Amino acid sequence: MSSGSSSLVSSSPTSDSTGDDEGLPLLESGELHLRRSKSSSFLSSSVAPRVKTTETKNHNALIKYGSLLLLVGQMVGLVLVMRYSRTHISNGEMYLASTAVFMMEVMKFILCLGVVFYQLDLSPRALGDEIYNHVWASPNEMLKLCVPSFLYTVQNNLLYLALTNLDAATYQVLYQLKILTTAMFSATMLGRRFSSTKWASLVVLTIGVAIVQMSGSSDSHNNDASGKEDRNRLVGLVAVLCAACTSGFSGVYFEKILKGSDVTLWIRNIQMGLPSVIIALATVYIEDSREVYQKGFFVGYSPLVFCVVTVQAVGGLIVAVVVKYADNVLKVFATSFSIVLSCIISMFLFDFRPNLLFVGGACLVILSTVMYSKPENQRSSLAQLRERVSVRRSSLVM
C-alpha cells in the first residue's frame, strides 16, 4: 500500500510537472497567436478603409482620363466623318440637319435604356419601375432637365446653321468662345474659383486654337464643296455666338445637376433624352416639314450619314461621363485638343500642309493644357498658412 501510494504520489507530480512543462509553451503560443490575430485584425480594419479609398480614387481617375481619351478620339472621328459626309452628296441630295439631330437623340436615348436595362439584370419589370419612378413620378426633375435638353437641341441645329453661312475657318475660330463661356458659367453657377494661371491658360488656349484654324483657313475655304455666294455672314455670326453661349450654359447646368444628386448618370440621360427627342422632332416639323413631305425623312441618307449619327450619339454619352468624373472646362480642353489632332490627321487624309502658324498654335494649345492641369494645392496651402500666421500676429499686436 505504502509503495503503491508512494508510487502514485511520486508519479503524479512527475506527470503533472511533465504536463505543465508541455502545456506552458502551447498556452503561450496560443496567447501569442491570439494577440497577433487581434493586432492583425486591428491593423487590417484600420488599413482597409485607406486601401479602399485609394482604390476608389484610382478607379475614378482611370474613368476620368479614360473618358477624356475616348472623347478626343470620338470628336476627331466625328469631325473627319462629318466633313466627308457634307462634301460628298449621296444621290444628288444633301441630308437634312434636323433629321440627323433627331436620329442622334433617338439613338442616344435607346443606348441609355440599354445600359440601364443591363444594370438591372435584364429585367423588364425593373426597367419599367425605374422609368416610372424617375420619369413619370418625377415631374420636377423632368422640368429641370428640359432646360439643357432644349439648349442642346438648339445648339446642334445652330451649328449646322452657322456652317451653312460661314466658312469652316471662321466657324472654328468663333466657336472656341465656348471655352470662355464655359469658364464664366462655371464661376458664376458653380462658384468655382480659377486662379490667374488658369484664366491665362484659357486665353492662351483660345488664341492657340484660333491660330491653328487660321493657318488652315485657305485650304478649308478652297475645299468647301458648297460654293454658295449668298452666304449671310451676319446670320452665321449670330448662330455661332448663340451656340457658344448655349454650349457653356447647358454644359455647366448639366454638370450641376449630375453632381448635386444621387441619381445615376444613365437615368439622368434618359430623363434628358426623352424631352430632347420631342424637341428635335418638333424642330424637324418646324424647319423641314415641307421637304420631308416631298422627298422623305431619310433623303440624302447613306451608310456614312448613319455613321455620323452613331458617332455623335456615342459622343454625347462620353461627354456625360466626362462631366460626371471630371469637369466641364476639362471637357472643353479635350474638345480643343481634338481640333488640333484632326488637323494633323488631315495632313494624311486630305493633303493638309501645316505652316508655321499651325506649329505655333499647336504649341500654344499644349502649353495651355499644361498650365491648366498644373496642381495648385501646395501653393494654396502655403497661402492659407501665411494667412493664419498674419492673423495670429495681428491678434498679438492688438
C-alpha positions in Angstrom: 0.0 0.0 0.0 2.7 2.4 1.0 4.7 1.6 -2.1 1.7 1.9 -4.3 0.6 5.1 -2.7 4.1 6.4 -2.8 4.3 5.5 -6.4 1.1 7.2 -7.1 2.2 10.2 -5.1 5.5 10.3 -6.8 4.1 9.6 -10.2 1.5 12.3 -10.0 3.9 15.1 -9.6 6.1 13.9 -12.4 3.1 13.5 -14.7 1.8 16.9 -13.6 5.2 18.5 -14.0 5.6 16.9 -17.4 2.1 18.1 -18.4 2.8 21.6 -17.1 6.1 21.7 -18.9 4.5 20.7 -22.2 1.4 22.8 -21.8 3.0 26.1 -21.0 4.6 26.6 -24.4 1.3 25.7 -26.1 -0.6 28.2 -23.9 2.0 30.9 -24.5 2.0 30.2 -28.2 -1.8 30.3 -28.2 -1.9 33.7 -26.4 0.8 34.9 -28.8 -1.2 33.8 -31.8 -4.4 35.4 -30.3 -2.5 38.6 -29.7 -1.1 38.6 -33.2 -4.5 37.8 -34.7 -6.1 40.7 -32.7 -3.3 43.1 -33.7 -3.5 42.0 -37.4 -7.3 42.3 -37.4 -6.9 45.8 -35.9 -4.3 46.8 -38.4 -6.4 45.3 -41.3 -9.5 47.1 -40.0 -7.6 50.4 -39.8 -5.8 50.0 -43.1 -8.8 48.6 -45.1 -10.6 51.9 -45.4 -7.5 53.6 -46.6 -6.8 50.9 -49.2 -10.5 51.1 -50.3 -10.3 54.9 -50.6 -7.1 54.7 -52.6 -8.6 52.1 -54.9 -11.7 54.3 -55.4 -9.6 57.3 -56.2 -7.5 55.3 -58.7 -10.7 53.9 -60.3 -12.2 57.3 -60.6 -9.0 58.7 -62.1 -9.0 55.8 -64.6 -12.5 56.6 -65.7 -11.8 60.3 -65.7 -8.8 60.2 -68.1 -10.0 57.2 -70.0 -13.3 59.0 -70.8 -11.3 62.1 -71.9 -9.2 60.0 -74.3 -12.3 58.4 -75.7 -13.8 61.9 -76.1 -10.8 63.1 -78.0 -11.0 60.1 -80.3 -14.7 60.4 -80.8 -14.5 64.1 -81.7 -11.6 63.6 -84.1 -13.5 60.8 -85.9 -16.7 62.8 -85.9 -15.1 65.9 -87.5 -13.5 63.8 -90.2 -16.5 61.7 -91.0 -18.9 64.6 -90.9 -16.7 66.7 -93.1 -16.7 63.9 -95.7 -20.4 63.4 -95.5 -21.1 67.1 -96.0 -18.8 67.3 -99.0 -19.8 64.1 -100.8 -23.5 64.2 -101.6 -25.4 61.0 -102.0 -27.8 60.7 -105.0 -27.6 64.4 -105.6 -29.4 65.3 -102.3 -27.9 66.6 -99.0 -29.4 65.1 -95.9 -31.4 67.4 -93.6 -29.6 68.5 -90.5 -32.7 68.5 -88.3 -33.4 64.8 -89.1 -29.8 63.9 -88.3 -30.2 65.6 -84.9 -33.4 63.8 -84.3 -31.9 60.4 -85.2 -28.9 61.1 -82.9 -31.2 61.9 -80.0 -33.3 58.7 -80.6 -30.1 56.6 -80.8 -28.7 58.1 -77.6 -32.0 57.5 -75.8 -32.0 53.9 -76.8 -28.4 53.4 -75.8 -29.1 54.8 -72.3 -32.1 52.5 -72.0 -29.9 49.5 -72.9 -27.3 50.4 -70.3 -29.9 50.7 -67.6 -31.6 47.5 -68.7 -28.3 45.7 -68.5 -27.6 47.1 -65.0 -31.0 45.8 -63.8 -30.0 42.2 -64.8 -32.1 42.4 -68.0 -35.4 42.7 -66.0 -38.2 44.4 -68.0 -40.2 44.9 -64.8 -37.3 46.6 -63.0 -36.7 48.8 -66.0 -40.4 49.8 -66.1 -40.2 50.6 -62.4 -37.1 52.8 -62.9 -38.7 54.6 -65.8 -41.9 55.2 -63.8 -40.1 56.4 -60.7 -37.7 58.7 -62.4 -39.7 60.0 -65.3 -43.5 59.9 -64.8 -43.3 60.2 -61.0 -40.6 62.9 -61.0 -42.1 65.9 -62.9 -39.9 68.4 -61.1 -36.7 66.6 -62.2 -38.0 66.4 -65.7 -38.8 70.1 -65.8 -35.2 70.9 -64.6 -33.7 68.7 -67.3 -35.9 70.2 -70.0 -33.6 73.3 -69.9 -30.4 71.5 -71.1 -32.4 69.3 -73.4 -33.8 72.3 -75.2 -30.5 74.1 -75.3 -28.6 71.1 -76.6 -31.1 70.6 -79.4 -31.0 74.2 -80.3 -27.2 74.2 -80.2 -26.9 71.3 -82.6 -29.1 73.0 -85.1 -27.4 76.3 -84.7 -24.1 74.7 -85.6 -25.5 73.5 -88.9 -26.9 76.9 -89.5 -23.5 78.5 -88.7 -21.7 76.2 -91.1 -24.2 77.0 -93.8 -23.4 80.7 -93.6 -19.8 80.8 -92.6 -16.6 79.2 -94.0 -15.1 76.5 -91.9 -12.1 78.5 -90.5 -14.3 81.4 -89.3 -16.7 79.0 -87.7 -14.0 77.1 -85.9 -12.4 80.3 -84.6 -15.6 81.8 -83.3 -16.9 78.6 -81.8 -13.9 78.5 -79.5 -15.6 81.2 -77.5 -17.4 78.3 -75.7 -14.2 77.9 -73.7 -14.6 81.3 -72.1 -18.4 81.0 -71.7 -17.9 77.6 -70.0 -15.4 79.1 -67.6 -17.6 82.1 -66.8 -20.7 80.0 -66.2 -18.6 77.6 -64.0 -17.5 80.5 -61.9 -21.0 82.1 -61.6 -23.2 79.0 -61.3 -20.9 76.5 -59.6 -18.9 79.0 -57.5 -15.7 77.6 -59.0 -12.7 79.8 -58.5 -10.0 79.9 -61.1 -6.5 81.2 -60.4 -4.8 83.7 -62.6 -2.8 80.9 -64.2 -6.0 79.0 -65.2 -7.6 82.1 -66.6 -4.4 82.8 -68.6 -4.5 79.2 -69.8 -8.0 79.8 -71.1 -6.9 82.9 -73.1 -3.8 81.1 -74.4 -5.9 78.1 -75.5 -8.3 80.3 -77.3 -5.5 82.1 -79.1 -3.7 78.9 -79.9 -6.8 77.2 -81.4 -7.6 80.3 -83.4 -4.1 80.4 -84.9 -4.3 76.8 -85.8 -7.6 77.2 -87.6 -6.5 80.4 -89.3 -3.4 78.5 -90.6 -5.7 76.1 -92.5 -8.3 78.6 -93.4 -7.2 78.9 -97.0 -7.3 75.2 -97.6 -10.6 74.7 -96.0 -12.0 77.6 -97.9 -10.8 76.3 -101.2 -12.1 72.8 -100.5 -15.5 74.0 -99.5 -18.0 72.0 -101.5 -21.0 74.2 -101.1 -19.6 77.2 -103.0 -22.6 79.4 -102.1 -22.1 83.1 -102.9 -25.1 84.3 -101.0 -24.0 83.4 -97.5 -25.4 85.6 -94.8 -22.4 86.1 -92.6 -24.4 88.0 -90.0 -26.7 85.1 -89.5 -23.8 82.7 -89.3 -22.1 85.0 -86.8 -25.1 85.3 -84.6 -25.7 81.5 -84.8 -22.2 80.6 -83.7 -22.2 83.1 -80.9 -25.5 81.7 -79.6 -24.2 78.2 -79.9 -21.1 79.1 -77.9 -23.3 80.6 -75.1 -25.8 77.7 -75.1 -22.9 75.2 -75.0 -21.3 76.8 -72.0 -24.6 77.3 -70.0 -26.1 73.9 -70.8 -22.8 72.1 -70.0 -22.4 73.7 -66.6 -26.1 73.4 -65.8 -26.0 69.6 -66.5 -22.8 69.3 -64.5 -24.5 70.9 -61.5 -27.5 68.6 -61.8 -25.2 65.5 -62.1 -23.0 66.3 -59.1 -25.9 67.6 -56.9 -27.9 64.4 -56.7 -27.6 60.6 -56.2 -29.4 59.7 -59.4 -27.3 57.6 -61.7 -25.7 59.1 -64.8 -27.7 56.9 -67.2 -31.1 57.7 -65.6 -30.2 61.4 -66.0 -29.5 60.8 -69.7 -32.9 59.0 -70.0 -34.6 61.9 -68.2 -32.9 64.4 -70.6 -33.2 62.2 -73.7 -37.0 62.0 -73.7 -37.6 65.8 -74.0 -34.7 66.0 -76.4 -36.4 63.6 -78.8 -39.6 65.5 -78.6 -37.9 68.9 -79.1 -35.8 67.5 -82.0 -38.9 66.1 -83.7 -40.7 69.5 -83.3 -37.6 71.1 -84.9 -37.9 68.8 -87.9 -41.6 69.7 -88.3 -40.9 73.5 -87.9 -37.8 73.7 -90.2 -38.1 70.9 -92.8 -41.7 69.6 -92.8 -42.2 70.6 -96.4 -39.0 68.8 -97.7 -39.7 65.8 -95.5 -43.2 65.6 -97.0 -41.9 66.0 -100.6 -38.7 64.0 -100.5 -38.9 61.8 -97.4 -37.4 61.8 -94.0 -34.2 60.0 -95.0 -33.5 62.0 -98.1 -29.7 62.0 -98.8 -29.0 59.4 -96.2 -26.2 56.8 -96.8 -24.3 54.4 -94.6 -21.8 57.3 -94.0 -24.6 59.5 -92.6 -25.7 56.8 -90.3 -22.1 56.5 -89.2 -22.1 60.2 -88.4 -25.3 59.9 -86.4 -23.9 56.9 -84.4 -20.6 58.6 -83.6 -22.4 61.7 -82.5 -24.8 59.8 -80.3 -21.9 57.9 -78.6 -20.1 61.2 -78.1 -23.0 62.6 -76.1 -22.7 59.7 -73.6 -18.9 60.1 -73.4 -19.4 63.8 -72.6 -21.8 62.9 -69.8 -19.2 60.6 -68.3 -16.6 63.3 -68.6 -18.8 65.8 -66.8 -19.6 63.3 -64.1 -16.0 62.3 -63.2 -14.1 65.4 -64.4 -15.4 68.9 -65.1 -16.9 70.7 -68.0 -13.9 73.0 -68.6 -11.6 70.0 -68.9 -14.1 68.6 -71.4 -13.7 71.8 -73.5 -9.9 71.4 -73.4 -10.3 67.9 -74.8 -12.5 69.3 -77.5 -9.9 71.9 -78.4 -7.1 69.3 -78.5 -9.2 67.1 -80.8 -9.4 70.0 -83.3 -5.6 70.2 -83.4 -5.4 66.4 -83.7 -7.9 66.4 -86.5 -5.8 68.9 -88.4 -2.8 66.6 -88.0 -4.7 63.6 -89.3 -6.0 65.7 -92.2 -2.4 66.0 -93.4 -2.5 62.3 -94.4 -6.2 62.1 -95.4 -6.8 65.5 -97.2 -3.2 66.6 -98.1 -3.2 69.3 -95.4 0.2 71.0 -95.2 0.9 72.8 -91.8 2.8 76.0 -91.8 4.5 78.0 -89.0 1.2 79.4 -87.8 -0.1 75.8 -87.3 3.0 74.8 -85.4 2.9 77.9 -83.2 -0.8 77.4 -82.5 -0.3 73.8 -81.6 2.4 74.7 -79.2 0.2 77.2 -77.5 -2.6 74.6 -77.1 -0.2 72.1 -75.5 1.2 74.9 -73.2 -2.3 75.9 -72.1 -3.2 72.3 -71.3 -0.1 72.0 -69.1 -0.9 75.3 -67.4 -4.4 74.3 -66.7 -3.5 70.8 -65.3 -0.8 72.1 -63.1 -1.6 71.4 -59.4 -2.0 74.3 -57.1 -2.7 72.6 -53.8 0.8 73.3 -52.4 0.5 76.9 -53.3 -2.9 77.2 -51.8 -1.8 75.5 -48.6 1.1 77.9 -48.2 -1.2 80.8 -48.8 -3.5 79.6 -46.0 -0.6 79.1 -43.7 0.6 82.7 -44.3 -3.0 84.0 -43.7 -3.1 82.1 -40.3 0.3 83.5 -39.3 -0.7 87.0 -40.2 -4.0 86.7 -38.3 -2.1 85.5 -35.2 0.4 88.3 -35.5 -2.4 90.8 -35.8 -4.1 89.3 -32.7 -0.9 89.5 -30.7 -0.4 93.1 -31.7 -3.9 94.1 -30.6 
